[in-house]
Amino acid sequence: MQKYQSDCVFPLSQDPIPKGIVVAEANGVICDVIDPGKLDYDIEDVEKLNGLLCPGFVNTHAHLELSYLRNKIPKANGLPAFINNVQQHKKNSSTPHDMIKHHINDAHKMMETNGIVACGDVANTSITAEIKARSKIYYHTFIELYGMQPAKAGLILNNGLALYNEFKNANNNFSVSITPHAFYSVSDELLNKVYKHVKTQKGLLSIHHLENDEEILFIEEHKGHFLKAFKEMGIEKSSITSTKKQSIDSLYKKIPSNIKTLLVHNTFAKTSHVDKAIQYSENIWWCLCPNSNLYIENALPDFGLFLAHKSRVTIGTDSLASNSRLSVLEELKTIQRNTDISTHQLLHWGILNGAIFLGIDDTYGSLKPGKKPGLICIEKIKKEDFSFSENASVKKIL
């Protein structure tokens, strides 16, 4: 057995323990978490660490296959322009297949280095399957579908099912589900077909949500920058206008209430949106990706809104097309820099909540005996309140 003591242990299954000790097997299985202040004897052979000990991070939103677009998309031009740029790169890219896989592998290693032990990753192709099959990181892959023409909904779903089966054939243990890209990029027919499939498979949903302030304008009135961007991408007006004009809260009603659904980004979410979503389903979760929000929109969500509603919040990094690093810690540092949310709460968002959403909290998410959640030390913390310094970094322990 190995014993580690730090300035504070955050088990997440209980309150933080100043000067706590984590006892673990060499293979990473947690044996015990000890509060030495409650003992009348000393524990020997303890390795002392400077920082915070906690389980490994859970990144609930990434796009590994876009890793080759790092530093290629202009910053702060807004979501419609960002989507247009990504689509143009996909269409015109001369990046060789092997080089794209090389960038994916580097991104995967970056997550490992930054203490991420589990990830919800969005896929439009099967190019990430090989890396995921030999990874130590647990992956749930969201097969992302989009398309506005109702007549093509069946074809789009069949293509998605073919990709779904590719991942399953690559590894029977893969966790995979089909999901719509966003409410603004799918027809009602496609949305309903996806929901029907996910219900039969008891899967998970991950939907890009309120990442741009004109998203509601497009959904409700078919106006604004989204309309222009879609036309620039060559999407015919008939395809766009075939999608019904409807209120955003009417779309929450359609989400299957028994399926865990992650609404991702929420940069421009308001109290009314959170209220309505929670009203319609107890299985709505919220993923925050602040550094990506700054990269694309130069804006941040109202973090306090989700805290006030006691919402189920998780953390994502998005892709290297819209972020400089794949690090949950860097996302938490950005939130802490802009709020007074406690480190304990932030670690719940960045670790335990993500594990619960992905359905892997029997192994990951907290330092409970018998679990194997990874063990990391967050170094360079402010010892007076255990908050993160600007230079805080991750050291992998187990």
N, C-alpha and C positions, 0 to 999 in steps of 0.2 A: 504493500500500500504506500501511497505517496500523500504527503500532507503539505498544504499550502496555506500561508497566512498573509493577509493583505490589510491595508488601512481600513477597508470595509468590504464585507461580502454581501452581495445582492442575490440571494437565492431565488427571489421572485415568487416562491411558494410561501414565503413568510417575510417579516419585516427585515430590513437591512441589519447586519450584525457588525458593528465596529470591531476591528481586530479579529474578525472571525477566521475560522480555520475550515478548509475544505479537505476532506479525506476521500481519495479516489484510487481505484485500481489503475494499473499502468495502461489498460485498454480504454480508459476514459469513463468507466462506470462509477457513478458517485456512490460512496459508502456512507458518508455522514457529513453534516455541516454542524460545526461546534461553536458555541459561544463560550470562549474561555473565561469570561467574567462570571459565569455560573458554575465554574469548577473550583474545587478546593485543592487541585493539584496541577502541575505543569505537564504539558504534552511535549514529548521529545521528538527530535528528528523532523522539525518543521522547517520547510523552505519559506523564507520571508520575502514578500514581494511588495514593491511600492506601487500603490494604485488600488483599483477596484476589481475584485474578482466577481465574475458573473458567467452565466451560460453563454454559448455562442449566439451570434446574431441571426435573425431570420429576415431575409429580404423578400418581401411579398410581391415586388413588381420590378422585373428586369426585361430587357430585350437583348439577349446575348448575340443574336444573329445580326444586330446592327452595330456591333463593336467596330467594324471596319470603317464606320463613318465618324470616328472620333476626330474632332477638330475640323470637320468638313462642312458643318452646318452653321451658318451665321447665328449669332446670339441675339436675343431680345427682339426678334422680328414678329413674334406672335405665332400662335398655333397653326392657323391656316397656311402661313408661309413655311413653317417648319414641315408640316405634312407634305406640302408641295415639293420642298427640297428633298425630303427623304424619298418620295416616289420618283423624282427625276434621277436621283442617284441609283436607285434600284433598276430603273429602266435603262440608263445609259452607262452604268458602271463597267469599267474594263478590269476591275479588280479580279484576279484569278481566284478560282474556287479554293485552291489550297491556301492562298493568302487570307481569304475570309475566315477559313478554319483556324489559321494561325492567330488572327486577331481574337477570335472567339476563345481559343485556348488561353491566351494572355488575360482576357477579361475574367475567365473562370479562375485562373490562378490569383488574380487581383482580389476576387471575393474571398478565396481561401485565406490569403495573407491578412485580409481585414477582418478575419474572425467570423465570417458568414458560414453557417453550417447547413442552412436550408434556404431554398429560393423558389418563388413562383415566377416562372419565366414564360414570356409570350413568344409564340413561334408562328411564322407564316410558311416555313419550309422545314425540312427534316435535317438541316445541316448541323444542328446542335446535338442530334441524337447520339452520335458516336462518343462525343466528349462526356455527355451526361451518363452514358452507360458505364464508364470507368471512373466516374467522379466519386469522391468522398462526400461531396455536398449532396444533400437530399434535394431533388428537383420535382416540382409539380409543373408540368408543361401545359399552358393554355393555348390551344389551337385557335387562333384568332381569325374570325370571319368578318367580311364586310361586303356590302353590295346593296344598291338602292333599287334595282329593278325587281319588282315582285315576281316577274316571270322567270327570273334566273335563280330564285331562292333555292329551289330543289337542286339545281346543278352546283351552286356554291356549297350547300350542305354536303353533297356527295363528295366534292373535292376535299372538304374539311374532314369527312369521315375516312377518306383514303389516307390523309396525312396522320390522322389519329391512329389508324391501324399500322402505319409505318413506325410510329414511336412504340406501339405495343409489340410489334414484331422485333424491334431492336432490343427490347428487354421487357419480359413479361411483368417485371416488378415496377415498370414505369407508372407513375401517377400522371394521368392525362385527362383533360376535359376540353370540350369545345365551348367557345365563348364568343359573343359579339364584340367587335372592336369598341363601338360607342353607340349611343342612342342615335346620334346624328348621321351615322354612316351605314345604317342597315334599314331595309324595308321592314314593315310589320310582319310580312310573310316570313322573312328570314329569321327575325327575332323569335317568332312563335315556333319555328322549326327547331331552332337551337334550344329553346327552353324545353321543348318536348323531349329532345334527345338527352339533355342533361338530367332531367327528372328520371328518365328510365335508367340512367347510369349512376345516379346519386353522386354526380360530380360537383364541381365548383365553378362559379362564374367570376370573371374579372372584367370590369367595364370601365373604359376611360370616361371620366365624368367631370363636367364643369371646369375644364382646364383652360377655357378661354371665355372672356366675358360676352362674346357674341354667340356662344353655343346655343343659348336659349332663344336668341333672335332667329337663328337658322331653323331650329326645331319647330318653333311656334309660328314663324312667318315666312320662312324660306327667303330671308334677306341677309345682307351683310357680307362680311369678308369671306365666310365659308362658301357662300354661293359663288363668289368670284374665283376662289381658289379651286373649287371643284371643276369649274368650267375651264380654268387654265390647265388642269390635269387631263382635259379631254373628256370629262364625263358629260354626257348629253343632258340638256335641260329636261328632256322628258323623263330621264332616270331620276333626276333630282326632285322634280315636282310630283313624281309618282309616290314618293314618301309622304305620308300624311302629315299635315300640320296638326300638332297636338301639344298640350301643355307638358312641361317636364314632369310634373307630379303624376300625370296620367300614365307615364311610362313606369314609375315605381310600382303602380298597381299590378302591372303585368309580370313583374319578377316573381317567379315561383316562391311562395312564402317558406317552403321547406328546404330551399337550396341556399347554402351560404354564398353570398354575393359580395364581392369586393368592388366598391366604387373608388376608382383610382384618380388621384390628383386633387380634385375638389378645391382648386385654387380660388374659384369664385363662388363657392357654396355659401349660402345664407342660412340664417336660422330656419326660415320657412322650408328650405330644401331638406335639412336634417330632420325637422319635425315630421314632414310628410313621409319621408323614406322610412323612418322608424315606425310611424303609424301603420304603414302598409306591411312591413315585414320585420320580425325580430331577428332575422338572419342577415340584415344589412351590416356590412363592415366598411370601414373607411381607410384607404391607404393614402398616406401623405408622402410626397417626393419633393421636398422643398428645393433642393439644389437644381433639379430639373425645371421646376417652376420658375426659378430665377433665370435659368439659361434661356428658356423659351419665351416667357412672358415678362420677365423682370418683376414678378409679383409673388406674393406668398399667401397661403390660406390663412384664415382666421383660426389659429391654433386653439385659442381659448374657447371657441365655439364648440369644438368637439369635446373638450374637457368639461365644459358646463353641461353638456348633454349626456355626460358619462358614456360617450359613444365607444364602440369597439374599434379602436384605431390601430393600424399597423403601419410599417414604414417600408418604402421602396426606394430604389436608386434610379429607376428608369434605365435608359441605355447610355452607352458612351457617346451616342450621337447628341445627347443633351446633358451630359455630365462629364466632369473631368475624372471622377473616381467612382468606383462601385464600392461604397463604404457606408454601412448603416450608421457608424459612429459619426461620420461627417454630416449626415442628415440630421442626427440628433443634436450635434453642435450648432447647426444652423437654427434649429428650433429653439434651443436654449438661449442662443444669442438674441433672439427676438421675443422671448417670453420669460416668465418666471416659473415655468413648469419644472417640477423637481426632477432630479436625476432618477429617482425611484420610478416615477411615472413614465419618464421617457424610456427607461429600460423595459418596462412593461410593454410599451408600444413597439419597441424595436426587437423584442425577443419573445416573451410569453404569448402576447396576442397573436403574433404571426404564426406561432406553432399551433395555437388553438384553431385559427382560421384554416390552416392547411391540414388539420386533423392529425397532427403528429406529436401532440403534447404528451403522449405516453412515453416518448423518448426524448424530445427536445423541449426547450422553453424554461426549465427551472432546475435548480440543483436539489433534486430529491433523490434519496437513496434508491438505487436500482435503475435510474435513468442514465442515459449517455448523451447529454445535451451539448457536449463540447465545453471547454473551460477556457476563458480568456481573461487577461488582465488589462484593464484600461489604465494606461500609465499617464503621468503628467496631469494629475487631477488637482483641483483646489481642495486642500485637506480640511479647510474650515467648514465647508458645506458639501464636499464630495461632488461638486459640479465639474464639468469638463473645462480644462484650459484650452486656449486656441491651439496649442501644440499637442493636445491629448492624442494618444495613438494606441493601437491594439497590439498586444503581445499574446500569441497563442500559447497556451499551457498544455492542454490536452485536446 
